[in-house]
Amino acid sequence: MLHMPVDVRNMSLALLALFATVALLHWASAVFIPIMLSLLLTTALRPAVEALKRCYVPRWLGAGVLLIAIVSTLAVTAWSLSDGAAQLVDSLPVAAKKVRDNLKARTGTASPLDTMQKAASQIEQAATDGATTAPPRRGVQRVVVERPPFNIRDYLVSGTMGLMSALGQLTVVVFLTYFALASGNLFRNKLLRIAGSSLERRKITIHVLEDITSNIQRYLLVQVFTSVLVGVATGLAYWALGLENAAVWGVVAGVLNLAPYIGSALTAGASALVAFLQFGTLDMALAIGGASLVIHTLVGNLLTPWLTSRTSHMSPVAVFVSVLVWGWLWGLWGLLLGIPVMMAVKAVCDRVEDLKAVGELLGD
């Protein structure tokens, strides 16, 4: 028998601290998400700023030029794709009608959805007739509940508020990134002073910061590589199937690949809809959407976790679980930021004696 002392009090306090941290991260997500995005962008852009500084360009100027170039590129890309997105939205009713007609032509009868809708309409009509024909009881006041009329202004206001909130968060991320890049190694030197005067503590702090930086940079390189691979494979597959603007769809698939799971669903659905409008057959629409899903499944669910585990020395199981947990915690942003956060956690745990067990669980 192996007797291991278990400190119930310390374990309970650790679990309570963990639960409190998770609740805080979920409650204050509007604060932590911009900070984490800023740290990710700072780590990615710092080598470029350092290269510009070696060319006698000041940090504040190099950081400003890089961020202005990135924001301008994103704005021009969104503006160029806005017309196509508007046309796609306008074509949704026509595509839905064509899909319904195609299904009816194949089956020769009404679809189950139409049958259920017809039955629900008949039941509602019967209930309405019974309520109107039944004589009112004496001494009972009849109450009629009227549904509020549809007001498009409410939806426009909510959508505008959501867009303004997203733009506000992106503005905060841009400014935080600029200040972090312009400050150079200021925060690193502060962390070294906080670590203490001991040479060993300073050396451990430097190793942790270097591990976090190198792991995040390798992770970003993996994301860029897999996005390019998805874009090229999608463009070639769509070109082979005869879809128009296959190169544009390849660029769209590569960009949306940065959003795990959500990006693949959007690419498959939009391309299948466009294929149905172009070819007019459900088979081609399913072929286009299926090709996109196969590419994203092979690259996103098999190749990306394997490459991430190889570059970050994390097990594929830990990578997949991290994506699930952080996606539940922060939604779409959690899917993007979960793996870099766990890389930083593992780098700290590997250097702290009391947390090495956590680092061992996350390691490969």
ChimeraX attribute file (.defattr): number of C-alpha atoms within 10 A of each C-alpha:
attribute: neighborCount
match mode: 1-to-1
recipient: residues
	/A:1	3
	/A:2	4
	/A:3	5
	/A:4	6
	/A:5	6
	/A:6	8
	/A:7	8
	/A:8	9
	/A:9	8
	/A:10	10
	/A:11	11
	/A:12	11
	/A:13	11
	/A:14	12
	/A:15	11
	/A:16	12
	/A:17	12
	/A:18	12
	/A:19	12
	/A:20	12
	/A:21	12
	/A:22	13
	/A:23	13
	/A:24	12
	/A:25	16
	/A:26	17
	/A:27	13
	/A:28	11
	/A:29	17
	/A:30	13
	/A:31	13
	/A:32	15
	/A:33	18
	/A:34	20
	/A:35	17
	/A:36	17
	/A:37	20
	/A:38	23
	/A:39	19
	/A:40	19
	/A:41	21
	/A:42	22
	/A:43	20
	/A:44	19
	/A:45	17
	/A:46	19
	/A:47	12
	/A:48	14
	/A:49	25
	/A:50	18
	/A:51	13
	/A:52	16
	/A:53	16
	/A:54	11
	/A:55	9
	/A:56	10
	/A:57	14
	/A:58	15
	/A:59	22
	/A:60	17
	/A:61	14
	/A:62	21
	/A:63	27
	/A:64	20
	/A:65	13
	/A:66	15
	/A:67	17
	/A:68	13
	/A:69	12
	/A:70	11
	/A:71	13
	/A:72	12
	/A:73	12
	/A:74	12
	/A:75	12
	/A:76	11
	/A:77	11
	/A:78	12
	/A:79	11
	/A:80	11
	/A:81	13
	/A:82	12
	/A:83	11
	/A:84	11
	/A:85	13
	/A:86	10
	/A:87	10
	/A:88	16
	/A:89	12
	/A:90	11
	/A:91	14
	/A:92	15
	/A:93	11
	/A:94	11
	/A:95	17
	/A:96	14
	/A:97	11
	/A:98	17
	/A:99	18
	/A:100	14
	/A:101	13
	/A:102	15
	/A:103	15
	/A:104	13
	/A:105	11
	/A:106	9
	/A:107	9
	/A:108	9
	/A:109	11
	/A:110	13
	/A:111	14
	/A:112	9
	/A:113	9
	/A:114	12
	/A:115	12
	/A:116	11
	/A:117	12
	/A:118	12
	/A:119	12
	/A:120	12
	/A:121	12
	/A:122	12
	/A:123	12
	/A:124	12
	/A:125	12
	/A:126	12
	/A:127	11
	/A:128	11
	/A:129	11
	/A:130	11
	/A:131	11
	/A:132	10
	/A:133	8
	/A:134	8
	/A:135	8
	/A:136	11
	/A:137	8
	/A:138	6
	/A:139	6
	/A:140	7
	/A:141	8
	/A:142	8
	/A:143	6
	/A:144	6
	/A:145	6
	/A:146	6
	/A:147	6
	/A:148	6
	/A:149	6
	/A:150	8
	/A:151	8
	/A:152	8
	/A:153	9
	/A:154	10
	/A:155	11
	/A:156	11
	/A:157	11
	/A:158	11
	/A:159	12
	/A:160	12
	/A:161	12
	/A:162	12
	/A:163	12
	/A:164	12
	/A:165	13
	/A:166	12
	/A:167	12
	/A:168	12
	/A:169	16
	/A:170	16
	/A:171	13
	/A:172	17
	/A:173	19
	/A:174	21
	/A:175	14
	/A:176	19
	/A:177	26
	/A:178	23
	/A:179	16
	/A:180	21
	/A:181	25
	/A:182	20
	/A:183	13
	/A:184	15
	/A:185	10
	/A:186	11
	/A:187	11
	/A:188	13
	/A:189	12
	/A:190	10
	/A:191	14
	/A:192	18
	/A:193	13
	/A:194	12
	/A:195	17
	/A:196	12
	/A:197	10
	/A:198	10
	/A:199	11
	/A:200	11
	/A:201	15
	/A:202	17
	/A:203	12
	/A:204	16
	/A:205	20
	/A:206	17
	/A:207	15
	/A:208	20
	/A:209	16
	/A:210	13
	/A:211	18
	/A:212	22
	/A:213	21
	/A:214	16
	/A:215	20
	/A:216	23
	/A:217	21
	/A:218	17
	/A:219	23
	/A:220	18
	/A:221	15
	/A:222	18
	/A:223	20
	/A:224	16
	/A:225	14
	/A:226	21
	/A:227	25
	/A:228	18
	/A:229	19
	/A:230	27
	/A:231	26
	/A:232	18
	/A:233	19
	/A:234	29
	/A:235	24
	/A:236	16
	/A:237	18
	/A:238	23
	/A:239	16
	/A:240	10
	/A:241	15
	/A:242	15
	/A:243	21
	/A:244	13
	/A:245	11
	/A:246	21
	/A:247	17
	/A:248	14
	/A:249	22
	/A:250	25
	/A:251	18
	/A:252	20
	/A:253	28
	/A:254	28
	/A:255	17
	/A:256	20
	/A:257	27
	/A:258	18
	/A:259	15
	/A:260	19
	/A:261	17
	/A:262	13
	/A:263	18
	/A:264	24
	/A:265	17
	/A:266	17
	/A:267	24
	/A:268	21
	/A:269	18
	/A:270	19
	/A:271	24
	/A:272	24
	/A:273	24
	/A:274	20
	/A:275	25
	/A:276	21
	/A:277	20
	/A:278	14
	/A:279	13
	/A:280	16
	/A:281	14
	/A:282	17
	/A:283	12
	/A:284	20
	/A:285	24
	/A:286	18
	/A:287	15
	/A:288	25
	/A:289	23
	/A:290	16
	/A:291	19
	/A:292	26
	/A:293	20
	/A:294	14
	/A:295	18
	/A:296	31
	/A:297	15
	/A:298	12
	/A:299	18
	/A:300	22
	/A:301	14
	/A:302	12
	/A:303	15
	/A:304	22
	/A:305	21
	/A:306	17
	/A:307	18
	/A:308	22
	/A:309	21
	/A:310	15
	/A:311	17
	/A:312	26
	/A:313	15
	/A:314	24
	/A:315	19
	/A:316	20
	/A:317	15
	/A:318	18
	/A:319	23
	/A:320	15
	/A:321	14
	/A:322	21
	/A:323	20
	/A:324	15
	/A:325	14
	/A:326	21
	/A:327	18
	/A:328	14
	/A:329	19
	/A:330	20
	/A:331	14
	/A:332	17
	/A:333	19
	/A:334	22
	/A:335	22
	/A:336	19
	/A:337	19
	/A:338	23
	/A:339	24
	/A:340	23
	/A:341	18
	/A:342	21
	/A:343	25
	/A:344	18
	/A:345	17
	/A:346	25
	/A:347	22
	/A:348	22
	/A:349	19
	/A:350	18
	/A:351	15
	/A:352	13
	/A:353	9
	/A:354	9
	/A:355	14
	/A:356	16
	/A:357	13
	/A:358	14
	/A:359	20
	/A:360	14
	/A:361	12
	/A:362	23
	/A:363	19
	/A:364	14
